[in-house]
Amino acid sequence: MKHWWNGYPWRMIQTNFRETDMEDINAVSYAKELKEFGATVVLLNAAGIIASYDSELPFHPRSEYLNGDNLNKIIEECHKEGIRVIARTDFSKIRYSVYEQHPDWAYRTREGKIVNYNGDVHTCPNGDYQQKYMFDILKEVLTTHPFDGVFCNMSGFLVVDYSRTYHGPCHCENCQRKFKEQYGLELPEKDDPQDPVYKKYMLFKTNCEKEHKERLHHLLKGISPEIAVNGLDYIRCESNTDIGRPQWQYSASSNSRLISGPSRTRPTDNASVDFMGFRYRHVSVSPALMELRQWQNLANAGSLSLYIMGRLDNHPDTSSYEATKKVFQFHKEHEKLFSSLESMAKVVVMRKAMWQNDPEVYGWIRALTESHIPFDELRLMELTDLDQLNGKEIVVLGDMKFLSDQQAQILDNFAANGGTVIATGETGLYDDQFRVRSGMALNCLGIEKVKEIQNGLMSSIFEIPEAEKELFPRCKQTPFIAPGPNLVSVQPKDTVQKYLQLIPEHPFGPPERCYFNEVTQEPGILVSKYHKGRGVYIPWQIGSFYRQEGYQNTLNMMQDILFSLCGIEELAPGLTPMVEVNICRNEKKQIIQLVNNSGCFANSYFSPVPIQNITLCLKVQKESALIETLRGGHVEYRYRDGYLTINLDVLNEYEAIVLS
């Protein structure tokens, strides 16, 4: 059955209403401004902490500012302009007045205290507010208003408030009772992944959230199957910043790839957040960053999304409007082309979770992007069938410690059928119940046993022996490779090919003592043939070291692993690493998209520098009838021996080269 969101040209604007925004809102103007900007979907506040409509439920406080046009009028005018409307709800908190009547609905610290933030009290997913009353609220708002979708903000177990103050796991009576019943244990005092009890608690939270989500989906689809539900029919994520948090320049690209998945069968909604962080909601980030995020969204999933506080007409800082609107209008002109694309990437990077900051995986994302290797991303929890890896040649597992037996079998089968599995660090040393395995989960890596896990290394380095230097051509002038502080010492099978050799800990000061006397046979890379394919094991966290330090030496080694050992063909050998290249297709056309990241300088974002004379080389099965660009670039091309060489004269912010 086809639903409204299938193949829909998704251009979202999230207007996060403050209560006061309903005081004088004009539905006609609101809808026209969204239309003029180029939006096809809008997300606006409806229910939860505050009701933005005349709720008749006793514990659902009605906003005192409902003097402008009502929600039904707003939805009506948006629908007239062809804009779908999604209800934003938030059940993570209740007003203090509601808490006073239902104290059992609240989250509790270990000491039994509540979290009261500006008069809003944190709730617990196991309390009756989220277990029962939110369902009453959703039923009311969705049966009295013709919303097209629902988004539930801040779902799950919250342990911090808006000031980032940590409060620890919930210790309400419901959580204590349920955890005791299921595991016979007391709740952990804090979030500590090394604590065996906390590992049980992680499973507990996962199961609670899964059960709650299933009940929620059942309710919403029972009201109408045409209500688009976040996490089911579309997935919303954010590219955002906060004060003191490191910048991640590939945030939008990575988020879009991850939430779309290799199949790209559901809309992605990676919102580019306009404001600097929780503290500065009314001050926009750099316009160049806002534009870059939208080009990255477009190049990796074809959907655009903007998130602002207030409405378009009363948002005080409009500095990002022009840059963002440029991409919205471009997408509007070519929306049919971008609504049905699928990835042509041969590489997939597995991810632990959507919101998790993962230096090892981020390092691989950097290396692949800066090497112009198109790739997809997939959450490990979504890997349930070998067919999900159809068309892929390489899977990257960056320190993916926890693998289920089923996931390990899928990955082994992938290698057995001719694929390459790249794994680093402690991949597969634990099962999905956080238990230590006796060996490694993946047979394709060819490891007999793990001898030792070393942490806190200071001066250990790997040397490229003279006999191996031809295998690592980018490292010819840098024979030593710094691995960082962690190393897994393993015993490989006799058939495994070993590369690099470890120089163990040695003095690094004073200068007179900075030399080593020992070179061991401990390998830094192991390659194992496995039926038709192979496993490549890197027993250290090469991605983390590159993400954190960013040295050319590390990137050179990662590129030699990808191009030399794994045999990936270079798409753009002479192109600056500051350009991202992606390739996708539909039934009739193939699209090469280039995003110019040269405006990223330290932690600032400026307009990118135009890049001249770009050459791409693609392996093709047949010649294209027509090659054109969508943003004014001029291309010349030629075919020879099964390869298409394309020369693009200039890349500004973004270009799309279309092969028909």
Salt bridges, closest charged atoms under 4 A:
ASP21 OD1 - ARG18 NH2 2.78
ASP24 OD1 - ARG311 NH1 3.18
GLU36 OE2 - LYS325 NZ 3.65
ASP54 OD1 - ARG62 NE 2.42
GLU76 OE2 - LYS80 NZ 3.73
GLU77 OE2 - LYS73 NZ 2.97
GLU77 OE2 - LYS80 NZ 3.29
GLU81 OE2 - LYS32 NZ 3.26
GLU111 OE2 - ARG110 NH2 3.69
ASP120 OD1 - ARG95 NH1 2.59
ASP128 OD2 - LYS132 NZ 3.98
ASP148 OD2 - HIS79 NE2 2.67
ASP148 OD1 - ARG84 NH1 3.08
ASP161 OD2 - HIS167 NE2 2.99
GLU181 OE2 - ARG177 NH1 3.81
GLU186 OE2 - LYS180 NZ 2.89
GLU189 OE2 - ARG110 NH1 3.87
GLU226 OE2 - HIS3 ND1 2.53
ASP233 OD2 - LYS221 NZ 2.64
GLU238 OE2 - ARG236 NH2 2.85
ASP242 OD2 - ARG164 NH2 3.25
ASP269 OD2 - ARG236 NE 3.96
ASP274 OD2 - HIS315 NE2 2.88
GLU291 OE2 - LYS326 NZ 3.04
ASP313 OD1 - ARG311 NE 2.85
GLU333 OE1 - HIS334 NE2 3.95
GLU335 OE1 - ARG11 NH1 2.93
GLU342 OE2 - ARG585 NE 3.24
ASP358 OD2 - LYS352 NZ 2.59
GLU370 OE2 - ARG366 NE 2.96
ASP376 OD2 - LYS392 NZ 2.41
GLU377 OE2 - ARG257 NE 2.88
GLU377 OE1 - ARG351 NH1 2.67
GLU382 OE2 - ARG266 NH2 3.12
GLU382 OE2 - ARG379 NH2 2.88
ASP399 OD2 - LYS401 NZ 2.52
ASP405 OD1 - ARG437 NH2 2.83
ASP431 OD2 - ARG435 NE 2.80
GLU466 OE1 - LYS469 NZ 3.24
GLU470 OE2 - LYS476 NZ 3.70
ASP560 OD1 - ARG474 NH1 2.83
GLU570 OE2 - ARG474 NH2 2.73
GLU580 OE2 - ARG257 NH1 3.60
GLU636 OE2 - HIS634 NE2 3.85
GLU653 OE2 - LYS326 NZ 3.29
GLU653 OE1 - ARG631 NH1 3.05
